[in-house]
Amino acid sequence: MINTLISLNADLASSIAFRYACRLREYIDMRLQPIHVEELEEAPPGSGWVRSTWEKGLVQTAREEIAQLINAEKAECALLDATIVRTGEYDDVLLHEIETRSSDLLVEGVLSSFRDQLFHKRIRSKLHRFSPAPIIVVKNLVQPDRVGLLLGDAEDVAAVVPTFLKLFTKPGPRVDLIYFTFKKRGKPAFREKMPEGDMPEERENARNLLNNAGEMLAEKGWRPGERWAIQDLPETIGASLSDYGLVAAALTRNIHKDGLMSDLLSRISTATLLCKK
């Protein structure tokens, strides 16, 4: 059983993330725990009884708002744990909850838009840099029945494939393997469907990585669908992945150094499973 925290606010992004998480239950045997963090935008009044009463009022209001969101989606998702409501700084609270509850996964919503700053801010946050659990960032409501594993090097394979195998314990979604490199000045762009087994010699890196990933999946009973090799600009690679219901990728904990990778992920319009390497 995968212990999953889903971060909820009374907004559209959370509604979409909630429905997406419920759809994931078709493929992941998971316990879904809603959590809301009420960040204090102003200093609490006084101390003692006054402060305690004020905070209890905030928590109760937040609990009612999240209950309304969940009730509106009951047809999509039943059998939830009772919502946790905490006050404090969002990243600190969620890191604490993930660690103390030994959570295996966190789901949060970030709406897809033409402004990528919000996505960049989230994946460079303290939560994303230090979370011991992988995080699914949901941008749009899609069906997670086709998964793309984004693999650029051996470290990606070592991070992404085991994470996918740990989470997806039920058969169903098609899994494609995608080798990618970023286009450099003077180098050609390409997007090629690779055959199983032997591949063209000029795609040696792609051949080795895709074969290794395929063998790891096969050991656990998964047969990869399509295999792709892509070399292009981040925006072009991101656009080519729009048909997937989930794209899994690896990031280092020092995300500031992953400029091109973070740019690529911001261009993907679907949900992304972020694994640490």
HELIX and SHEET records of a PDB file:
HELIX    1   1 LEU A   12  LEU A   24  1                                  13    
HELIX    2   2 GLY A   48  ALA A   72  1                                  25    
HELIX    3   3 TYR A   90  THR A  100  1                                  11    
HELIX    4   4 GLN A  117  ILE A  123  1                                   7    
HELIX    5   5 LYS A  126  PHE A  130  1                                   5    
HELIX    6   6 ALA A  154  LEU A  167  1                                  14    
HELIX    7   7 GLU A  201  ARG A  203  5                                   3    
HELIX    8   8 GLU A  204  GLU A  219  1                                  16    
HELIX    9   9 PRO A  234  SER A  240  1                                   7    
HELIX   10  10 ILE A  255  LYS A  257  5                                   3    
HELIX   11  11 GLY A  259  SER A  266  1                                   8    
SHEET    1   A11 ILE A  84  THR A  87  0                                        
SHEET    2   A11 MET A  30  GLU A  38  1                                        
SHEET    3   A11 ILE A   2  SER A   7  1                                        
SHEET    4   A11 LEU A 105  GLY A 109  1                                        
SHEET    5   A11 ILE A 135  VAL A 138  1                                        
SHEET    6   A11 THR A 272  LYS A 276 -1                                        
SHEET    7   A11 LEU A 246  LEU A 251  1                                        
SHEET    8   A11 ARG A 146  LEU A 151  1                                        
SHEET    9   A11 ARG A 174  PHE A 182  1                                        
SHEET   10   A11 ARG A 227  ASP A 232  1                                        
SHEET   11   A11 PHE A 190  MET A 194 -1                                        
END                                                                             
